[in-house]
Amino acid sequence: MLASLRSPRTSRLVAPYTRSLARRSYASVTDLARFPQPGAKLHGFTLQRTKHVPELELSALLFQHDQTGADYLHVAREDKNNVFSIGFKTNPPDATGVPHILEHVTLCGSEKFPVRDPFFKMLPRSLQNFMNAFTSADYTMYPFATTNAQDFRNLMGVYLDSTLHPLLKHSDFVQEGWRVGPENPLAQPEGSGEQNKSGKDDLVFKGVVYNEMKGQMSDAMYLYYIRFQESIIPALNNSGGDPAKMTDLTYDQLRNYHKQHYHPSNSKILTYGDQPVEGHLEMLGKSLSEFSQESLGQDVKSPIRLSGPKEVVTKGPIDPLTPPEAQFKTSTTWMMGDTGDIAESFALQIATSILLDGYGAPLYRELVESGLGTDFTPNTGYDTSGRKAVFSVGLNGVTEENVPKVKQVVAETLRETIKKGLDQHKVDGLLHQLELGLKHKTANFGMNLIQRIKPQWFNGIDPFDALQWNSIIESFKAEYAKGGYLEGLLEKYLANDDTLTFTMTPSKDYDADLAAEEATRLQSKIQEVVSKFPSEADAYKHLRERELELLEEQQSDQTAGIDALPTLHVSDVPRQQRKIDVRDSELEGKTKVQWRETATNGLTYFRALAMFKDLPDELRMLVPLFCDALMRIGTKEKSMEELEDLMKLKTGGLSFGYHSTASPFDTQHVQEGLAFTGRALDRNVPAMYELLQTLLLQTDFDSSKAHKMIKQLLQSGASGAVDGIASSGHGFAM
């Protein structure tokens, strides 16, 4: 997965809007009085609704394009890091990965910018701080972020043309999707005999997405999640693509899929930041004006109905870092309510978080800490990505005889927790985290907001609902105060056996079976090519020549047509950046302190470094484990559960980690140490310092449970390391 123009702001707006802007130029960018009223028509769009959200310090304006019906949401906020995103509903028709391959091919050149890989070519011509594209289960999104106004226009033009007018060349399809070709087209086929001389023996499946998904499907965790999704929502195919099915996709199918899905009528467009919406409307209006409204399939795929227990068992690969006797993965799933019920969904997120998150959570304690398994399965949690919510609890690293026990323990734990009731201080801690989340402003606030809104927006949920923070929380507090609210919801949805139990069993032949299937499929595809030529030799010659042509195209002048791309000029970049004032001091003449005093919404941020001197190599490798252990073991006086509760009630989070940095004066000189950070409301700063000191100095490494807890950390880390190789193998190779 990869995955951003011009035209200055103009006055082609209705007169009252222009005059209003002129009169109120001093107003905040979130002041709704400076925007047109609902019903106003601007650049081919009609403003449907507006909403001011003071707790998030933003205003939202929802437009619809008159000619195509495209939905456009602008979120105005005093934030220079402006964000743009265009996305399309892309239900996959099969498991060939057509949405994923199209995402790649779309980024290989467009009508206005017929440049090879325009997105990569824009990197040195832009000041973007985020530029990507995502293929999700049922939609595809193309977002970028930048703090420069001209850069925003440049990237917006490239993104719009790339998605709406891509070249979709056949050579790009075989490069990004799949093809059959010689493994090394520049090498001469080895061996003797007519067959080997023709080059048959070195033919393989190739393609960027094909090989990407081969790597993904070799990841046991990813495979488990995908197979689970196929069982819970059979109508929703694997959007990433299954290599075994991917080679069925044709070039014509890809082009037709683009025509049917990458249309403004099927799009959701979102902008965020402090730039004026009228400039965005003008650019969007010009780009969409050549399209007319079409009725496109935007149906929302629903999960299966569960009436009584259902079981699904599938095979998976062996995990080399997990004990041979504990290779099973199993989970239990319940259907929950409509995610359109924002209040109930929020309450269920609170309740399920208390069940699962943290070392003191009931399900973590009974499943992981008990040793029944090593860690949770990737589908564990409350999933609101669809119109119907799903709740799953599962375990990795389970022995065969304990597979049935996992479901039994989950049911018993839920029953006991509902009977006992959820601790109020845990609910208070989560609400405190939400309060801090509203106050904690980050540079990627806009990108996070888009990723929060888009999934549910594509499933028919009002995007304004995702912005109703205060009303949602106040509604929750009112219901919770009545007593038994959360327990009642858990009883309603989880106190039954209308469940799906999904289990992956280890197969020592799994990898060999995959290789055999691919070899058989490869021979079948080769024969399809051979049948179109007078002889096998002619067919193999064609495949080799096609590969050489593709290689020549890939290696041709990389700057050809690059002048078509927009670029920033020196005049577009401010000569000076805002100066950050800091103040330096010392404590007791030996500890250096640097202060940054600015508006922080009542939060204090703390970061400290304890530098190491002459740290032995055998201890350096243990620093990450040491940091994890600080947040796991607890002290003689308090368990980790109690400390976690205090952290949630008093801070926005604490962390410990290894720190290293090269000297700005000598690249051969490196400093290393222990970094510890935290943030808290100003009134809770003393409590934050006390918690940091407690964790750092009082962690009881000699306790009877410490050895077991460290072993669990190692097992979880080993499992994560294996899964990381599939997605980050290039990092290990480098």
CORFEN-V350933 format. One line per field, one symbol per residue. phi: phi as a letter, one per 30 degrees, with the letter a starting at -180 (. if undefined). Layout:
phi=???
This chain:
phi=.cg..biddccdbdeedddddddcdddddcddddcddejdcbhiccddabacbddchbbcbccbdddcidcbccccadbdddbbabbbdbdddacdieddddeddecckbddbdcdhdddddedcbcecaaabbccebabbbcbbaccdddededddddddddcbddhdddddddddaacadebddddedjcjdddddjddcdbdbkddededddddddedddeddddddddbedcddddjcedcddddcddddddddddcdbedccbcbbbkcddddddddddeddcddccdbccdbdcdcdddcbjdbbbbbcbddcdcceedbcdbbbbbbdcdddddddddddddddddddccjdcdeddddccddjdacadddddkcccdcdcdbbbbbbcicdedceddedddeddddddddddjdddddddddddddddddddcbdceddddddddeededciceddddcdddddddddddddddjiddddddddccdacdbcccbccdbdcedddddddddddddddddddedcbdbdddddddddddddddddddcdedcdidddddbdceddcedbcddcdbbcabchibcdbccccadbhicccbbbbcdcbhddeddedceededddecbdjcdcbdddddddddddcbckbabadbbadddcbddcbcbaccbbabadedcdedddddeddddccecdcddceddddddddddddddddddddcbeddddd
